[in-house]
């Protein structure tokens, strides 16, 4: 899943949400001298969500819908597209307007700016410039993000040209998302409530 989903799935705990945003920018074992324990829990929750997502049969089915050569990059494409699906109907999943949530998430990152790795500091500038994650509700912003990801990958790839394929598959991908996301939400809630779920912490 991408940034919007990770933040939302962390719930109302500010440190868990911060850890959810840090998850893509902190590699290896998080440093307990740098990050508070609850923020580290959020990083671990992010990783648990990724493991659960990668193994879920609905996600596997969505990946199979992608034609070659896009299927090879299905993890990246579905992460972005599922955030688009989440953003398009965000109030249904969160109970608050997307713009309000998006501004609050950026404010959270600013409040804890000293904890952010350099990569996330740079991404926060990009978030401000493009009104993310609220911007993910727009196809143009998803396409821009996919082109950016494509340019950062070390080898030639079709990620930047994937938008027409995703749009064509939109009804089928939405069906997979609708089946998958409630289960992911329950998984994240159980992880937060009970701690060591599936030994992923």
C-alpha positions in Angstrom: 0.0 0.0 0.0 1.0 3.6 -0.5 1.3 6.6 1.9 -2.4 7.5 2.3 -3.3 3.9 3.2 -0.4 3.4 5.6 -1.3 6.6 7.4 -5.0 5.8 7.6 -4.4 2.2 8.8 -2.3 3.5 11.7 -5.4 4.9 13.2 -5.6 8.0 15.5 -2.2 7.4 17.3 0.0 10.2 16.0 3.3 8.3 16.6 1.9 5.2 14.9 0.9 7.3 11.9 4.3 9.0 11.8 5.9 5.5 11.8 3.5 4.5 9.0 4.9 7.4 6.9 8.5 6.6 7.8 8.2 3.0 6.8 9.3 3.5 3.2 12.2 5.7 4.2 13.7 3.7 7.2 15.6 0.5 6.2 16.8 -2.3 8.4 16.2 -2.2 12.2 14.9 1.2 13.3 17.3 3.0 15.7 15.8 3.2 19.2 18.1 6.0 20.0 16.6 8.1 17.2 13.0 7.0 17.1 10.5 6.7 20.0 9.2 3.2 20.7 5.7 3.9 19.4 7.1 5.4 16.2 9.1 2.2 15.7 5.9 0.2 16.3 4.4 2.3 13.4 7.3 1.4 11.1 6.8 -2.3 12.0 3.1 -2.0 11.4 3.9 -0.5 7.9 6.0 -3.6 7.2 3.4 -5.9 8.5 0.8 -4.3 6.2 3.1 -4.7 3.2 3.7 -8.4 4.0 -0.1 -9.0 4.4 -0.8 -7.1 1.2 1.7 -8.9 -0.9 0.3 -12.3 0.2 -3.4 -11.5 -0.1 -5.3 -13.5 -2.8 -7.3 -10.4 -3.9 -4.0 -8.5 -4.5 -2.6 -11.5 -6.4 -5.7 -11.6 -8.6 -5.4 -7.9 -9.3 -1.7 -8.4 -10.2 -2.8 -11.2 -12.6 -5.1 -8.8 -14.4 -2.1 -6.7 -15.5 -0.7 -7.6 -18.9 3.0 -8.2 -19.5 5.3 -6.3 -19.0 3.3 -4.4 -16.4 2.7 -7.4 -14.2 6.3 -7.6 -13.2 5.9 -4.2 -11.6 2.4 -5.0 -10.2 3.4 -4.2 -6.6 4.3 -0.6 -7.4 1.3 -0.1 -9.7 -1.2 -1.5 -7.4 0.1 0.4 -4.4 -0.4 3.6 -6.3 -3.7 2.6 -7.8 -5.2 1.4 -4.5 -4.3 4.8 -2.9 -6.2 6.3 -5.8 -9.2 4.2 -5.0 -8.9 5.0 -1.3 -8.6 8.8 -2.0 -11.6 8.8 -4.4 -14.0 7.7 -1.7 -12.0 8.7 1.4 -14.8 9.9 3.6 -16.4 6.5 3.4 -13.3 4.8 4.8 -12.2 7.5 7.3 -15.2 9.5 8.3 -13.4 12.8 7.5 -12.8 14.8 4.4 -9.8 14.0 2.3 -8.5 17.6 2.2 -8.7 17.9 6.0 -6.9 14.6 6.5 -4.2 15.4 3.9 -3.4 18.7 5.5 -3.3 17.1 8.9 -0.9 14.5 7.8 1.5 17.1 6.3 1.2 19.1 9.5 2.2 15.9 11.5 5.3 15.6 9.4 6.2 19.2 9.9 5.8 18.8 13.7 8.2 16.0 13.7 10.5 17.3 11.0 13.6 16.6 13.1 12.9 12.8 13.0 12.4 12.6 9.3 15.1 11.0 7.1 16.3 13.1 4.3 14.3 11.2 1.7 11.1 11.9 3.6 12.0 15.6 4.1 12.3 15.9 0.3 9.1 14.0 -0.2 7.3 16.4 2.2 8.3 19.3 -0.1 6.8 17.3 -3.0 3.7 16.6 -0.9 3.2 20.3 -0.3 3.7 21.2 -3.9 1.1 18.6 -5.2 -1.4 18.6 -2.3 -0.6 15.0 -1.3 -2.0 12.7 -0.4 -5.3 14.4 -1.3 -4.0 14.7 -4.9 -4.0 11.0 -5.3 -7.7 11.3 -5.9 -6.8 12.7 -9.3 -5.6 10.5 -12.2 -3.2 13.2 -13.3 -1.4 13.1 -10.0 -1.2 9.3 -10.0 0.2 9.5 -13.5 2.8 12.1 -12.4 3.8 9.9 -9.4 4.1 6.8 -11.6 6.4 8.7 -14.0 8.5 9.8 -11.0 8.8 6.3 -9.6 9.8 5.0 -13.1 12.6 7.6 -13.4 14.0 6.5 -10.0 14.1 2.8 -10.8 17.6 1.6 -11.7 16.5 -0.3 -14.9 14.3 0.4 -17.8 10.6 -0.2 -16.9 7.1 0.6 -18.2 5.8 2.1 -14.9 5.6 5.6 -16.3 3.4 4.5 -19.2 1.1 2.3 -17.1 -1.8 4.8 -16.6 -3.9 3.8 -19.7 -3.6 0.1 -18.7 -4.8 0.9 -15.1 -7.7 3.1 -16.4 -8.8 0.3 -18.7 -8.8 -2.2 -15.8 -10.4 0.2 -13.4 -13.7 -1.7 -12.8 -11.9 -5.0 -12.1 -9.2 -3.3 -9.9 -11.9 -1.5 -8.0 -13.7 -4.8 -7.3 -10.4 -6.3 -6.0 -9.8 -3.3 -3.8 -13.3 -3.3 -2.4 -12.9 -7.0 -1.4 -9.4 -6.5 -0.1 -9.3 -3.2 1.8 -11.8 -4.1 4.6 -9.8 -7.2 5.4 -6.6 -5.1 5.5 -8.2 -2.6 7.8 -9.2 -5.4 10.1 -5.7 -6.8 10.0 -4.2 -3.5 10.9 -6.7 -2.9 13.7 -5.9 -6.4 15.2 -2.2 -5.7 15.0 -2.6 -2.4 16.9 -4.9 -3.9 19.5 -3.1 -7.2 20.1 0.5 -6.4 19.3 2.4 -9.4 18.0 0.1 -10.6 15.3 1.6 -13.3 13.1 5.0 -12.8 14.6 5.6 -9.7 12.4 6.7 -7.4 15.2 
